Amino acid sequence: MIRIKPKITSDEATEAKLLKQLKDGSYEAFATVYRRYSPRVYRTVSYLLGNEDMAEDIVQDLFLTIWERRENIDPDKISKDM
């Protein structure tokens, strides 16, 4: 069976470029990812826990882990749900 890879949209290409820069250690790329995704992550965690202080700590820990493990990022595996 032949699998046809779906076309990559310009948003996905931009996201892939950003993630590659993050993987390569760009602080600016990390800051962009943080600004882009931390509010949504915070709202979700805060809603699930019902505790804003714990949500802040979890979000900080999450993004610290992303930075520490950035070399494991695969920019080619971008979810369309991002």
Backbone as CSV, one residue per row, in Angstrom:
resi,resn,N_x,N_y,N_z,CA_x,CA_y,CA_z,C_x,C_y,C_z
1,MET,0.838,-1.173,0.000,0.000,0.000,0.000,0.886,1.240,0.000
2,ILE,0.557,2.169,-0.849,1.316,3.414,-0.937,0.613,4.460,-0.101
3,ARG,1.381,5.089,0.762,0.830,6.182,1.568,1.239,7.499,0.963
4,ILE,0.292,8.353,0.792,0.565,9.676,0.260,0.563,10.650,1.425
5,LYS,1.679,11.304,1.585,1.809,12.286,2.658,0.996,13.526,2.307
6,PRO,0.153,13.995,3.234,-0.634,15.185,2.937,0.265,16.397,2.724
7,LYS,-0.217,17.323,1.914,0.534,18.544,1.678,0.708,19.306,2.986
8,ILE,1.865,19.903,3.125,2.139,20.713,4.316,1.654,22.129,4.032
9,THR,0.848,22.660,4.936,0.361,24.028,4.778,1.464,25.005,5.161
10,SER,1.285,26.264,4.804,2.300,27.266,5.135,2.413,27.437,6.652
11,ASP,1.306,27.292,7.370,1.351,27.369,8.834,2.197,26.242,9.405
12,GLU,2.031,25.040,8.856,2.806,23.892,9.322,4.277,24.064,8.976
13,ALA,4.572,24.625,7.808,5.959,24.856,7.412,6.601,25.872,8.351
14,THR,5.860,26.914,8.699,6.358,27.920,9.631,6.587,27.299,11.005
15,GLU,5.658,26.460,11.427,5.779,25.783,12.724,6.985,24.846,12.720
16,ALA,7.187,24.123,11.619,8.327,23.217,11.506,9.635,23.994,11.591
17,LYS,9.687,25.145,10.936,10.889,25.986,10.982,11.149,26.469,12.415
18,LEU,10.085,26.889,13.088,10.207,27.337,14.468,10.717,26.204,15.365
19,LEU,10.158,25.018,15.200,10.575,23.882,16.020,12.010,23.461,15.713
20,LYS,12.433,23.593,14.458,13.826,23.292,14.118,14.757,24.277,14.813
21,GLN,14.377,25.546,14.809,15.187,26.555,15.488,15.256,26.275,16.986
22,LEU,14.119,25.879,17.562,14.089,25.518,18.979,15.012,24.333,19.236
23,LYS,14.913,23.333,18.403,15.765,22.145,18.537,17.243,22.528,18.480
24,ASP,17.563,23.511,17.646,18.946,23.963,17.492,19.401,24.895,18.621
25,GLY,18.501,25.187,19.575,18.884,25.971,20.752,18.571,27.450,20.702
26,SER,17.692,27.863,19.809,17.345,29.276,19.698,16.447,29.717,20.862
27,TYR,16.951,30.681,21.642,16.159,31.238,22.745,14.937,31.977,22.209
28,GLU,15.107,32.646,21.061,13.997,33.387,20.466,12.879,32.439,20.040
29,ALA,13.250,31.302,19.482,12.240,30.316,19.083,11.518,29.774,20.312
30,PHE,12.274,29.509,21.371,11.646,29.026,22.604,10.676,30.067,23.153
31,ALA,11.091,31.326,23.154,10.218,32.395,23.657,8.942,32.482,22.824
32,THR,9.071,32.297,21.516,7.897,32.320,20.640,6.962,31.162,20.956
33,VAL,7.520,29.979,21.113,6.712,28.806,21.462,6.030,29.042,22.807
34,TYR,6.755,29.570,23.770,6.188,29.829,25.098,5.031,30.820,25.008
35,ARG,5.262,31.942,24.323,4.204,32.959,24.198,2.990,32.413,23.448
36,ARG,3.232,31.572,22.464,2.156,31.045,21.630,1.301,30.012,22.364
37,TYR,1.928,29.147,23.142,1.211,28.002,23.702,0.967,28.040,25.204
38,SER,1.745,28.795,25.957,1.581,28.750,27.418,0.211,29.235,27.905
39,PRO,-0.392,30.259,27.298,-1.717,30.661,27.792,-2.759,29.546,27.673
40,ARG,-2.751,28.843,26.534,-3.724,27.767,26.336,-3.444,26.603,27.285
41,VAL,-2.171,26.259,27.465,-1.802,25.182,28.384,-2.199,25.571,29.809
42,TYR,-1.915,26.820,30.175,-2.254,27.291,31.519,-3.768,27.207,31.766
43,ARG,-4.549,27.697,30.823,-6.011,27.660,30.994,-6.509,26.230,31.168
44,THR,-5.976,25.329,30.370,-6.406,23.929,30.446,-6.035,23.310,31.783
45,VAL,-4.786,23.496,32.199,-4.325,22.910,33.463,-5.066,23.540,34.639
46,SER,-5.254,24.847,34.595,-5.966,25.542,35.667,-7.408,25.038,35.780
47,TYR,-8.055,24.845,34.645,-9.415,24.332,34.631,-9.466,22.919,35.222
48,LEU,-8.531,22.071,34.790,-8.531,20.686,35.255,-8.237,20.576,36.750
49,LEU,-7.328,21.411,37.244,-6.936,21.324,38.653,-7.780,22.208,39.566
50,GLY,-8.318,23.276,39.006,-9.048,24.229,39.833,-8.128,24.985,40.777
51,ASN,-6.848,25.095,40.389,-5.869,25.753,41.252,-4.878,26.510,40.377
52,GLU,-4.955,27.838,40.407,-4.117,28.664,39.534,-2.633,28.578,39.878
53,ASP,-2.301,28.519,41.167,-0.893,28.446,41.568,-0.249,27.151,41.087
54,MET,-0.944,26.049,41.271,-0.419,24.769,40.798,-0.309,24.762,39.273
55,ALA,-1.270,25.363,38.606,-1.248,25.426,37.145,-0.020,26.200,36.665
56,GLU,0.290,27.321,37.320,1.482,28.095,36.966,2.738,27.252,37.105
57,ASP,2.844,26.553,38.219,4.026,25.702,38.455,4.145,24.606,37.404
58,ILE,3.044,23.987,37.073,3.063,22.903,36.089,3.456,23.426,34.711
59,VAL,2.916,24.565,34.328,3.251,25.139,33.024,4.732,25.499,32.967
60,GLN,5.246,26.086,34.034,6.675,26.416,34.079,7.523,25.151,33.972
61,ASP,7.154,24.128,34.712,7.893,22.860,34.661,7.832,22.244,33.263
62,LEU,6.665,22.302,32.649,6.495,21.748,31.310,7.425,22.433,30.313
63,PHE,7.423,23.762,30.310,8.248,24.469,29.341,9.740,24.362,29.664
64,LEU,10.078,24.233,30.919,11.473,23.962,31.277,11.894,22.605,30.710
65,THR,11.033,21.617,30.826,11.315,20.286,30.282,11.442,20.335,28.760
66,ILE,10.582,21.111,28.114,10.688,21.266,26.657,12.059,21.823,26.295
67,TRP,12.508,22.843,27.031,13.816,23.424,26.746,14.941,22.414,26.997
68,GLU,14.853,21.714,28.093,15.906,20.757,28.446,15.980,19.584,27.471
69,ARG,14.854,19.229,26.882,14.805,18.074,25.972,14.604,18.481,24.515
70,ARG,14.929,19.711,24.204,14.680,20.243,22.863,15.356,19.438,21.761
71,GLU,16.478,18.789,22.068,17.183,18.017,21.033,16.374,16.814,20.559
72,ASN,15.334,16.438,21.306,14.474,15.318,20.930,13.288,15.728,20.048
73,ILE,13.149,17.009,19.800,12.034,17.502,18.994,12.211,17.052,17.550
74,ASP,11.119,16.577,16.947,11.127,16.192,15.543,10.203,17.142,14.789
75,PRO,10.762,18.178,14.167,9.932,19.184,13.473,9.081,18.596,12.349
76,ASP,9.441,17.424,11.856,8.681,16.815,10.765,7.374,16.178,11.240
77,LYS,7.207,16.038,12.539,5.998,15.432,13.086,5.119,16.500,13.716
78,ILE,4.552,17.312,12.894,3.711,18.412,13.374,2.260,18.006,13.285
79,SER,1.560,18.194,14.399,0.134,17.900,14.423,-0.630,19.083,13.855
80,LYS,-1.649,18.806,13.079,-2.473,19.881,12.522,-3.333,20.534,13.586
81,ASP,-3.373,19.958,14.791,-4.185,20.503,15.872,-3.450,21.584,16.650
82,MET,-2.220,21.872,16.342,-1.426,22.820,17.114,-1.954,24.190,17.004
